[in-house]
Amino acid sequence: MLASFVDTFNEKDFIMVETLKKYVGKGEIDLHLHVAKCNIDAFFSTSFGKDLNSQSHNEADAYLNSLETFFALIFKRVVSVHRYPMWLYSFTDDYKTETKCWDDIRAMSKRMLQERKQHPRQKEVQHNSDVFGRKPALNFVDNLFDAAEHNSSLTDEHIMDHINTIIAAGHDTTSTTVSNLLLMLAIHKDVQEAVYQEVMSICPDKSKPVTTEEANGLVYTEMVCKETMRLFPVGPIIGRTCTAEVKLDEKHTIPEGCSVVVGIYQLHRDPATWGPEPDVFNPDHFLPEKVAERHPYAYLPFSGGPRNCIGIRYAWLSMKILIAHLVRNYRFSTSLKMEDLTVKLAVILRITNGCMVSIENR
């Protein structure tokens, strides 16, 4: 199924490459919005069969702003105990803004639901196949409708909730990681050059799409992605419930049923695992021999265990294809240095400086 998304990834990435041409030689700009638009266009097309075309039009800007504002307000409430009681929170301006954002988000999922009902693709997919007899893969919404046909308890409200959940989980995480990665390349020119050389040795033709096989061959590029997510994990904390008693040492035991918070940001910068300079950006941390030396749960950018991120393979493929397109077309630079960067914790971890880079043609 993942292979069927590659054409869409390339289509949206080509649009972004074209869009960035007008910023060449114009000084530093924040690339994050452009990355976010490219990502959400691909995400909606592959997951929901809907073309937002946000890179070509501004109609989706309000939706993107509503998403970002909504999650910022949710986190603000989570860390403010006095905002917990709904009767008290409902009197605040934040509640009114949050409600407006949620209405905008729900309106989008409702529109997708109605469009799919008017133009069902399920039966077409079931009866059509290519010249090799292969049937097109169903996207996320197709599968939801298929499930609803066999389960009457899956209502339209449930389908809309599932749509909103998958958008929340998959949109901003990937675009933030790619933005962070581009900033790392702009700061570390030697790493950017190494990524460029690898890309040009595998998929040098700027006019051609990047294939799955070519993306899988971008080994060093993947190491750079991993190092970016080590220093800036978009999910910096996760929570779990302990299902059995765990003895940590002679003095400390986690009882069964206890809620546990794992600080991934701290885990990824632990000198005991990452050496005496854990804050230094170094893709060599992910050389095969270095990975083999570490505990498998010393690195958790996608969480871990049975409840890890379900979109790992999707994220890896989409990120590497986009980076290949951008690096083989443009050179990125920035006035920022690693010591200038600060982060803030919202629903996801963000670099507060933004993805401020200058763009030059290759």
N, C-alpha and C positions, 0 to 999 in steps of 0.2 A: 504493500500500500504506500509506503514512504516514497518509493521510486516514482510513483505517479505524481508526486508533488514537485518534482525537480523542475519540470517545465515552468510551473507557476513561480517558483523561487527565482529562476533566471529571468522570467518576464518582468517581474517587479524590480529586480536588481538592475536590469538594463535601464529601466525608467529612472531609477535613482542616479545612476551614473550620468545620464543625460541631464537630469535636473541640476546636478552639482556643477555643470559646466559654467553657469553664470556666476559662480562664486570663486572661480579660479583667479588668483592674484588680487583678490579683494580684501585681504586681511583676515583676521580670525572671526569665525562664526561658530555658533553652537550647533553642532551637527545632530544633536539628539532628536530634534523634531523630525528631521529628514529620515533618520534611521527608524524612528517610531512609525512614521507613515508607511515606509517601505515594508516594515515588518507586519503591521496590522493589515495592509492590503493583501499580503501573502497569506496571513493567518486566516482572514475572513474567506478568501477564495478557497483555500485547501480544507478548512474546517466546516464551512457553512455553504460553500458554493455561491457566495455573493461577492460581487466586485464593488468595493468601496471607491476605488480610484482616488484615494485621498491625496496621492502624489500629484495628480493632475488637476484636482478641484479642491476647493476649501470647504465643501459641505460637511466633511467629516471632522473638521477642526473642533466644532462645538462638542461632538461626541468624545473626542480624545481629551478635551479639557474637562469634561464632566467625569470621565473615568479617573483622571489624575486627582482632581479635587475631591471626589468621593472617597477615594482610598486614603488621601491625606487626612480628611476629617475623621474617618473611621479610626485611624491610628491615634490621632489626637485625643479621641474619646477613650481609647483603650488605656492610655497612659495618664489619664486624668480621672481619678476616682470620683471626684465630685460630679462628673458628667455621667456616671453610671445610671442613676435613677432616671427613667424615661420622663417622669412627670416634671423633673427639674430641667433635663436636657431639652425638652420640647419648647421651652421658653427662650432658648438661645438663638442667635442669628445663624450659628453653625448648623443647627438642626434644620432651619429653613433652607439653607444652601444645600445641605446633604440631601434633603427631600427632593429639591429641584434636580440635582444631579442624578439621583436614583430614578426619577421619572424619565429623564433623558435616556438613561441606560436601558431601562425597561422598554421604552418606546422603540429602540433599535431592535431588541430581541423580539418584540411583538411584531414588528414589521417583517423581520426575517421569517417568523412563523407563518404569517399571512401569505407572504410571497411563495413560500414552499408549498402551502396548501393550494394556492392557485396554479402553481406550476410544478407538480410532483415529478421527481426524477427517479423515484424508487423503481417504478415499473419499467421505465426506459432502461435503467441499468440492468435489471433482471433479464431483459429480453435482447439487449444489444451486446455484441462482442466485436473485437477487432479481427483482423485477418488470421490471427493465430488462435482464435477461439477464446481469447482471454476477455473476461468481463471487467468493465471499469470498476475501480474500487469505490465503495460508498464513502461519502464524507461523514462528518460527525452528525450533522442534522439528518442525513439520510438514515443513519443507524438509529437515531432517536425515533424517527417516524416509524421505522420498521419495528422497533421495540414496542411502540404504542399500539400498533396493529395487533400485537399478540398479548398485550397487557393493558386492559381497560383502566387500570388504576393509574397509568401514566398520563396525566392530564396535560392540557396546554400550559398550565401554570408550571407544572413540573419540567416540561420541555424548556420553557423560558428560563427557569432557574438553572437548568443544566447549561444552557447557552451562556448565561451570565457568568457561571462558575468557570467554564473553560476559557472565556475571554480574560477573566481576572487572573487565572493561573498562567496563561500562555503569552499574553501580549507584552506587558511592560518588562517582564523578566528578561526576555531575549533581547529586546531593543536596548535596555540599559546595559546589558553585558557587552553588546557590540559597540555601543558608544564608549564604554570604559576601555575596551580593547583598542579602538582607534586612538584614544587619548594616550594609551601606553605606547603605541607605535610612534605617535608624534613626539613623545618625550624621549624614547629610546631609539634613536636613528639606526643604530647597528642592528637591532632586532627587526625594525621595519625593512631594512635592506635584505636581511636573511629571509624574511617572509616573502618579499618580492622575488628574490632569486628562486625560491622554491616554487612559487606560483608560476613564474615564467618558464620553469623547466618542465612543468606538468601541463599547464593550460595557457599557453602564451598568446593565443589569438583572441584579442579583445572583442572581436565581432562574434565569437562563438560562445554558446552557453557552456557552463561548467557541468560536467556529468557527475553522476554519483561516484563512479570509479575514480575520477580525477579528484573529487573532494576527499574521498577516503585516502588518497595518496598524499594529502597535505599534512604530513606527520608533524613537522616543526610548527606549522600554523596552529595545529591542535594543541601543541605544547604551550604556545603563547596564549591561546584561549584559556587553557587550564590555569596558567599562572595568573592571568587577569582575574579569574574567578576565585583563585586562592586569596589574593589580596583584597578583592572587592566582591565577596559573595552576595548576590542579590537577596538571598534569604539568610540573613546573618544569625538568626536564632530559629530553633524549632522546638516544639514541645512534644513530649511522649508520656504515656502512662506506663509505669513499670508493671509488667504482667507477672513477674516473679521476684522474689527477694534476691538482691544482688549485693554481695559483699565486696566492697571496694578495697578495704585493707583491714587491719586488726581493729581499728577504731571506728570505721564508718561502714554502715550498711544502708542500702536503699530498700525500704520495705515495699512489699507488693501493693499495688494500687496507688503508689505515690506519683505525683506529677513531676516530671523532670524537664528542665529547660537546658538545651544544649547550645552553648555559645559558639557558633561556627566561626564567627569573625575572630574570636580569641584562639580557637582550635587551629585555625589556618596560620596563625602568627606565633605559635608556640615554639620557642627556641629549642626545646627538647626534641622536636620533630624536624624543624626546618633550619636548624643551625644557628650560629651566633648572629646572623643578620636576617632575621625573618621578614623584615619590612622592605627588603631590597627586591626589586622586580628581577627575577631570574628564571627564564623558561627551562633552564637545565634541571630545575627541580623535578621535571617530568621526563627526564631520560629514563629508559626502561630499567636500568640498574638501580636508579634512585627510587623509582616507584616500588620495585621489588623489596627494598629494604624497609618500607614503611608499613605500618598497620593499615589495612584497607579502609578503616573508618577514620583515618587521620585527615582525610580530605573528603568533604561532604558538600560540594556546591549544589548538588541536586538532592540533598538529604541522603538517606540510606535505608536499607532494609525493605520490608514488604510495602512500606508506605512512602517510598521514594517518588521522585517526579516521574509521571507517566510519559512525559514528552521529551525524555533525554535524547533519543535518537533523532527526533524531529529538530530539536534545538541545535544539536551538533551539525547536522547536515545544512540547515538553513544558514547558520552563522558562518560556516566555512565557505559556502558558495558566495555569500555576500562579501566577505572579506576578500576573496579572490578577485571578484569583480572590481572592488574599490582600489585595491593595492596595485593591480596591473594597469589601472588607468590614472591614478593620482598619487602624488607624494604629499604626506601630511606632516605639518610641523606646528609647534606651539611655543609660546613664551613661558608656559607653566613648567614647573619642575615638581618632582615627586614630593619634596618637602613643602610645597605650596598647597597640596591637596588636603582637603578636609572632607569628612563624610557626615551624613546625617541618617538616622534610622527612621524610616516611615514604615509602611507596609513592606517595602523593600529598601535595601541600602542604596543610597545615592551619593555620588561625588558632588558636593555643593558647588564646586567651581564650574560645573558643566563640561561639555565636550568641546572646549574652545580650541579650534584648530584652523590653520591656514591650509589652503589647497593649491597645489601646483600640478600642471599636467606632467605625465611621464614622457 
